[in-house]
Amino acid sequence: MLTAFRNAVRRAGGAVVGAALCGVLALAQSGPSSIQPLRTAPAEKFTVSPGFRDWAPTTIAGTTILGGNSSNKGGLFAVDTLTGKVKWTSRPTGTAHGNPFVSTAPAVSGDIVITPMGNTLVALSLATGKELWRGPVTEQGAAVAVSAGLAYVMGEDATFYALEAATGRKEWEVAFARSGSCDCVPVVSDGTVYVNGSVIVTPADANRPASKYWHLFALDAKTGRERWRSPSAPLGGTGGVCISPPVVTADTFYAVEGSRLHAVDLATGRERWQPVEVRLPVEGRFRAVEVVGLVDAGSVLVGLTSGSLIAFDKVTGQTAWQVPGQYRNSNPSMAVAGRVLYFQGHPGASPAAEIQGRIVYSGGRPVVQAPALPPGMLNALDLDTRAILWSFSRPTAEPNWPFGSVTPVHGGLWVDSYQALVKLQ
């Protein structure tokens, strides 16, 4: 799915039988990062260019950063964080979709790297990149979560698998009914797996297909047994919600469903407060606006809309503060290190300037207006003072190419750019 949206923008248990596991879910977060932030204007220390354009989100494991090519020839790459040199490359053959593309962040369990490649689950040696085992064919856009020696992933057959990370042996599975095409990424925290799913409300018959309703499920990480679903029953009609991306704290699961912010009690599955709809002025009227890139920033959650960087109070869900500007929903590049927030966009820019790629007419002929501002601008914001500490951009072969995912490290960060994974320090 990562490749799809970039191309569009830039060119054995049966605990919950009858549900469909889907939803754009990120890996669990335990709170604001304790990593020393990058507070001064950065410079490029390393630029890693293995010969492809699009990087998937990355994962740090010791002195290795792991990331894949989400298009072109695919493959997984291990890069030395101290030297910027590629340690190894893996492009396995015979994967389900041929091209072994990687669209989500790899998971690491001990000395094993596990990730879907070409929609086939593959486990590799962290040290050498040697293939260790293969698992099931995965759902499009699925990612892997690991915890206590188990790896969790959604299969293309709508079965949710818990596999032994060392061997790939199946520990348990939960069969679900197919529904929708959301990216599927489990979240594991304190012995529980949290995941979106839909239950069948009305079975199919000769005259109509089955109707379904979306819930957030909490499953026991060891057995797959359902602990709760939220809401506990369909709230009238069909549909429900598909929430993303989550922030998991000690007691609450926060996530966004389009323009609405949700907060679910981890112990009970009940909503802590009614979902809060985010409405902001758009073209002179207050409208519901999509929120993306949700991250944990201490007492607040921070997300991004096309016209505002916005913080939400964790207790009430109400807006705590905003930084108006011009932002791209498809590329938020959000991350937190210490008390510094990294994000992409142009704080302070007038929303009226948001004319990127807009078609206008001159003399009856269509003309594509040039962008008012280049989208490839990475920023650092002090969360205590809300001052912009620095802004950074870099020239790219294709003009105005936005940055991708951001991975903070002590005193710096890795960020993907056009044909490059860049270390800033």
C-alpha positions, 0 to 999 in steps of 0.5 A: 500500500505504501508503494501504491499511495506514493505512486498515486501522489508522486507519479489454529485457535478460532477465537474470533471466527467470523471477523475480518482482520484489517486496518492500518495499524502501526507498531505499538508505542510505549510513549515519547522516545527517550532518544537524545533529539537533534535540536540544531540544524542538521547536515547529511552525514551519510547518504545510502543509495543502493540504486532504487527510488522508494524506501519503506519504513525502517527499523533500528537493531543495534548498529544496523538499520533495516529497510526495504525497497517498496517498488522496482526490484524490491529487496531488504537492505541492512545498513551499518549506522556507524559507516553508512555502508550496506552490510547485506542485501536480500532479494529472494526469488519465488515470493507470492508476487514475484518482485520481493518488494517490502512495504512495511517496517521489518520486525526484529526478534533477537538475531532474526529479521522478519518481514513480508517480501513480495507478500511472502513472510520471510525470516532472515539472519540479522548478521548475514541476511541469509534466509532462515524460513518462510511463512504464509502469504501475507495480506497486502500491506501487512506488517509483522509485530514480534513479542516474547519469541512470537511473530504475528502477521495477517495472511492473504487467506484472512487468517491471523497467524502467531508463529515461533520467531526462531523457526516459523512454526505455527503457535496458533491461528485465528480464521477471519472472514474477508472484508475490505482491503486495509493494510493489516498490522498487529500491535502487541503490548503487555501480552495482548494483540490489538487489531481491527476486524469486522464481524458478520452482522447478517449472513449472506443469502441468495439476494444479498451479500453478508453485512459486516461491522468493524471492531477493535479486537484484543486477543491474548498474545499466547493463545489468540483468545478474544479478551474484548472487542470495541464496541462490544456490539454493533452500534446500529446498521453496518460499517463500524470503523477502521482506526489508524494509526494507533498510539498505545500507552499504559492504559489506552489505545488511541487511534484515528478514523478519518477525522475522528479521534478514538480512545479505548481503555485497554482493560475493558475495551470501552471508549474513554470518551465519545470519539472527537471529530476534528473540524477546521476552517477549509475554504471559509467553512468549518469542515471535518478534516482527515488526521494522519501521522498520530504520535505520542508526545507526553501529555498530548497526541500530535497529528497532522491535517492538510492545514494544521499540525494539531495536538490533542489532550490525552484526557479529553481528546480536545485540541490542546494547540495548533500550528497552522500551515501547509502540510501533505497528508500523504507524507507526514514524516512524524516522529518524537525524540525526547521533547522534539517533534519531527514532521514534514510541511510548511508551518505558517504557510497560508492554506491558500497557497496549497495549489500543488498540481492544481489545474487552472485555465489560461486562454481556455487551455489547461495549465498545471500551476507550479507548487507554491511551496516545495513539499520536501521540508522536514522540521523539528519543533520544541514540544515545550515552547512550540518553537521551530528549531530547524527546517531542512530540505535537500535537492532531488532529481525529481523536484519537490520530492517529499521525505518519507518515514523518519527513524530517530537515533541518538543525536540524529535521525534517518529519513528516506528521500529520493533514491536515498536513505539519509542520516542527518546529524 
